[in-house]
């Protein structure tokens, strides 16, 4: 993030590679929900 304030191409590339075409796939949808709960848990 520090280097990205002037050159966002690296972050744009990372986000583009993380995108999927499987927007109607239930397993992908549920996996996203599971991960969001994982990141919200306190340790």
Short mmCIF file of the C-alpha atoms (twelve columns), coordinates in Angstrom:
data_MODEL
# 
_entry.id   MODEL 
# 
loop_
_atom_site.group_PDB 
_atom_site.id 
_atom_site.type_symbol 
_atom_site.label_atom_id 
_atom_site.label_alt_id 
_atom_site.label_comp_id 
_atom_site.label_asym_id 
_atom_site.label_seq_id 
_atom_site.Cartn_x 
_atom_site.Cartn_y 
_atom_site.Cartn_z 
_atom_site.pdbx_PDB_model_num 
ATOM 1  C CA . UNK A 1  0.000   0.000   0.000   1 
ATOM 2  C CA . UNK A 2  2.864   2.399   0.629   1 
ATOM 3  C CA . UNK A 3  4.157   2.120   -2.928  1 
ATOM 4  C CA . UNK A 4  0.676   2.193   -4.422  1 
ATOM 5  C CA . UNK A 5  -0.153  5.821   -3.701  1 
ATOM 6  C CA . UNK A 6  1.653   6.840   -6.890  1 
ATOM 7  C CA . UNK A 7  1.508   3.680   -9.018  1 
ATOM 8  C CA . UNK A 8  -1.652  1.607   -8.678  1 
ATOM 9  C CA . UNK A 9  -0.814  -0.807  -11.507 1 
ATOM 10 C CA . UNK A 10 0.547   -3.466  -9.112  1 
ATOM 11 C CA . UNK A 11 -2.612  -3.436  -6.997  1 
ATOM 12 C CA . UNK A 12 -4.791  -3.389  -10.113 1 
ATOM 13 C CA . UNK A 13 -2.975  -6.488  -11.399 1 
ATOM 14 C CA . UNK A 14 -3.422  -8.318  -8.075  1 
ATOM 15 C CA . UNK A 15 -7.136  -7.524  -7.984  1 
ATOM 16 C CA . UNK A 16 -7.648  -8.523  -11.620 1 
ATOM 17 C CA . UNK A 17 -6.042  -11.925 -10.978 1 
ATOM 18 C CA . UNK A 18 -8.311  -12.453 -7.951  1 
ATOM 19 C CA . UNK A 19 -11.537 -11.941 -9.927  1 
ATOM 20 C CA . UNK A 20 -13.614 -14.878 -11.097 1 
ATOM 21 C CA . UNK A 21 -16.230 -15.540 -13.771 1 
ATOM 22 C CA . UNK A 22 -18.073 -17.984 -11.508 1 
ATOM 23 C CA . UNK A 23 -20.499 -15.412 -10.057 1 
ATOM 24 C CA . UNK A 24 -23.427 -17.830 -10.019 1 
ATOM 25 C CA . UNK A 25 -21.492 -20.707 -8.425  1 
ATOM 26 C CA . UNK A 26 -22.916 -21.432 -4.965  1 
ATOM 27 C CA . UNK A 27 -19.661 -22.946 -3.655  1 
ATOM 28 C CA . UNK A 28 -17.696 -19.822 -4.597  1 
ATOM 29 C CA . UNK A 29 -20.341 -17.606 -2.972  1 
ATOM 30 C CA . UNK A 30 -20.347 -19.602 0.269   1 
ATOM 31 C CA . UNK A 31 -16.543 -19.671 0.350   1 
ATOM 32 C CA . UNK A 32 -16.536 -15.860 0.205   1 
ATOM 33 C CA . UNK A 33 -18.962 -15.672 3.119   1 
ATOM 34 C CA . UNK A 34 -16.883 -18.138 5.151   1 
ATOM 35 C CA . UNK A 35 -13.719 -16.103 4.550   1 
ATOM 36 C CA . UNK A 36 -15.456 -12.867 5.557   1 
ATOM 37 C CA . UNK A 37 -16.437 -14.419 8.908   1 
ATOM 38 C CA . UNK A 38 -12.897 -15.737 9.337   1 
ATOM 39 C CA . UNK A 39 -11.429 -12.231 9.046   1 
ATOM 40 C CA . UNK A 40 -14.000 -10.775 11.476  1 
ATOM 41 C CA . UNK A 41 -13.186 -13.202 14.298  1 
ATOM 42 C CA . UNK A 42 -11.215 -11.839 17.198  1 
ATOM 43 C CA . UNK A 43 -8.143  -13.753 18.241  1 
# 
